[in-house]
Amino acid sequence: MQARKSRKSVIEPAFQGAKRFEELHVFVDGAARGNPGPAAIGVLVLTRQGRKVASFGEVIGEATNNFAEYTALVHALRLLSVFEVDRLRLYTDSELMALQLRGEYRVKEKTLSSLYAQVASMLGRYRDWDIEHVPRERNQEADRLANQALDQAGPRPFARRRREADSSQGQEALFTEPGEQEEDGEEAEE
């Protein structure tokens, strides 16, 4: 079993001892390359004055974009659970998530239901919170963090093989690894 990598703090040094905030602004984004596909989240937490409290990006595996958006918010709220916050302002470029959390749309997708329930439960601890749908331009840093996490994770070998197999002519390519010999003695195409 591998030892778990220690994670450095995502909370900025100036705020590591902080316990209480009057108001925090939280920008969240989920990114999926393919829908579903490799996915990651990005979170940026600022004070009302615009000082960075925390930021992080993290790969979450295979997911849809909507699942990644909700996951980003769940992770942000978990991070904030260590603080007392009077007012919480949430920003997302996911109109669907913003409308669902405001109660304007129902959550129909079963895979989002549990995440929605987690978010709703966690938001219950705040006496004053709001979520706003913002254009991507206002959510650039959270988007950058999510995409940076995906870029650092690198390409996944099994995804490359699946694409190669899908684009081949026959089913035999589904069972031949790149570089293996085929029955007629020729090397499989890569």
Buried (B, 14 or more C-beta within 10 A) or exposed (E): EEEEEEEEEBBBEEBEEBEEBEBBBBBBBBBBEEEBBBBBBBBBBBBEEEEBBBBBBBBBEEBBBBBBBBBBBBBBBEBBEEBEBEBBBBBBBBEBBBBBBEEEEEBEBEEBEEBBEBBEEBBEEBEEBEBEBBEEEEBBBBBBBBBBBBEEEEEEEEBEBEEBBEEBEEEEBEEBEBEEEEEEEEEBEE
